[in-house]
């Protein structure tokens, strides 16, 4: 059976993997033990992961809007933000 690649993964799985990698990257950077070069590379990677996650969320919102009212997705109301967890 062939191995799945990142291109084969579902958008949800790709989002979850990117978010997990971003969280791990932030945790490593917060420890403050990376060299300047490693920190810059990690920051650059983090920006790319953040943009990928943001794009996936925007696509998900668009899909929900289209499912809610395929004739007029532009009239759909934006999602309410989730309340902060206690």
C-alpha positions in Angstrom: 0.0 0.0 0.0 1.5 3.4 -1.0 2.4 5.9 1.7 0.2 9.0 1.9 1.9 12.3 1.2 1.0 15.8 2.4 -0.6 16.4 -0.9 -2.9 13.4 -0.4 -4.1 14.5 3.0 -7.5 16.0 3.4 -7.6 19.8 4.0 -8.8 19.2 7.6 -5.9 16.8 8.3 -3.4 19.2 6.7 -4.8 22.0 8.9 -4.5 20.0 12.0 -0.9 18.9 11.1 0.1 22.5 10.4 -1.5 23.8 13.6 0.3 21.1 15.6 3.6 21.9 14.0 3.1 25.6 14.6 2.3 25.0 18.3 5.4 22.8 18.7 7.5 25.5 17.0 6.2 28.2 19.2 6.9 26.1 22.3 10.5 25.6 21.2 11.0 29.3 20.5 9.5 30.3 23.8 12.2 28.2 25.6 14.7 30.8 24.3 17.5 28.3 23.7 17.6 28.6 19.8 20.4 30.4 18.0 19.5 33.6 16.1 19.7 31.7 12.8 17.5 28.9 14.1 15.1 31.4 15.5 14.8 33.2 12.2 14.3 30.0 10.3 11.7 28.9 12.9 9.9 32.3 12.6 9.8 32.0 8.8 8.4 28.5 9.0 5.9 29.7 11.6 4.6 32.5 9.3 4.2 30.0 6.5 2.3 27.6 8.8 0.1 30.4 10.1 -0.8 31.5 6.6 -1.6 27.9 5.6 -3.9 27.6 8.7 -5.6 30.9 8.0 -6.2 30.0 4.4 -7.7 26.7 5.4 -10.0 28.4 7.9 -11.1 30.9 5.2 -11.9 28.0 2.8 -13.9 26.2 5.5 -15.9 29.4 6.2 -16.6 29.8 2.5 -17.7 26.2 2.2 -20.1 26.7 5.1 -21.5 29.9 3.6 -22.1 28.2 0.3 -23.8 25.3 2.0 -25.9 27.7 4.1 -27.2 29.7 1.1 -25.7 28.7 -2.3 -27.6 31.4 -4.1 -26.3 34.2 -1.9 -23.2 33.3 0.0 -22.2 37.0 0.2 -25.3 37.7 2.4 -24.3 35.0 5.0 -23.5 36.4 8.4 -19.9 36.0 9.7 -19.4 33.4 12.5 -19.5 34.6 16.0 -16.2 34.2 17.8 -16.1 31.4 20.3 -16.2 32.5 23.9 -12.9 32.2 25.8 -12.5 29.0 27.7 -12.6 29.5 31.5 
